[in-house]
Amino acid sequence: MNNVFRWASWVGVLMAFVFGLWLPQMAEASGQSHELNYFQTSKVKIAGANALRIEIGMTGDEPKYTVKELSYLRKQLIITLPKTERGKVKSFIHLKNEFATQVRFSEVGEDLQIAIDFVNPPAKDNYRISTAPAERRKKKPARIILELFKENAGNSGASVPGIKGKTIVLDAGHGGSDSGAVGPTGVKEKDVTFAVAKKVQNLLTNSGARVIMTRTRDVDVYAPNATDRQELQARCDVANRDSRVSLFLSIHCNAFSSPAAHGMETYYCAGSAKGQEFASLLNEELAKAGGLFNRGVKTANYYVLRHTNMPASLIELAFVTNYNEEKLLSSDVYQNKLANAIVKGIARYFKG
């Protein structure tokens, strides 16, 4: 009997030791707290115009945040980071530029508030916010990125020559009841394709083009739960019913069972010389801007390429099923890079 009690006592000690190791780690994981460890500003160009980029880095994964604009008299933007400490970053940083005068960090309970004092009232047309994962090669932690620019520079960009007067159809892949592929953290293809298509639309419109969208919100083009043929034909009908349409572009994200699959590629319908030229130019610009592995220009029997009456291309921006590329696809900064590349490819097509 003494041996039994002695054995039970040792088991109790061992369990207490094991739980003593596990519980702090479990608490830390569930808390997902962050601590600031990086602050950097840099002068950049957005659509050819001067802009200011503020990068605020922290421990852990990419941060979650909320934003509040305090316009008029205060001219302030408040970014709140939940469960975040200021760390070694100064509580007050003075800025000398044409966009903002200072940045202040204040801990409010478990959260951190970042107050940026703008020169002009903050509005959706003079700033944008995104997050970025840690980049070991560049020695940068996970961070929140704030870009400040002149009104409309971030969305419209400089006018691109050669596009004025052209009619172009943009087809944001999937939508509504069809999410398309879904990434490992839940990023949906339909959301990425629509976000990029809207950015391309803005750039083209501000260059004088007439843009037709197959969908203008998160909906099915034909009807919810339609057959693939019905849905795809409805997208083709949007383009074919207008004789002025010069180009058709369908925007997609790639997917594969293995998360290791990566890269971008562009497609055209075999036998279409103009479609091949369009896909090739898009491929060159996307590869240059996106920096991903180039899987090439290919032919495919895709419905929207075969049943549209004008030169057409379908582009796969990246693999949403690849963890790193999923993060890029959900980044506003990266989406803008892709949109600008697409517009450059379109402009080169018309010039050629």
JOWO-V731419 format. One record per helix or strand of 3 or more residues. SS is the DSSP state (2 for helix, 1 for strand). FROM is the first residue (numbers start at 1). LEN is the number of residues. If there is no record, write none. Layout:
ss-><SS;SS>
from-><FROM;FROM>
len-><LEN;LEN>
This chain:
ss-><2;1;1;1;1;1;1;1;1;1;1;2;1;2;1;1;2;1;2;1;2;2>
from-><2;34;49;66;76;92;100;111;127;142;167;189;210;228;245;264;273;294;303;311;323;332>
len-><30;13;10;5;6;3;9;8;6;8;6;17;4;13;10;5;18;6;4;9;7;20>
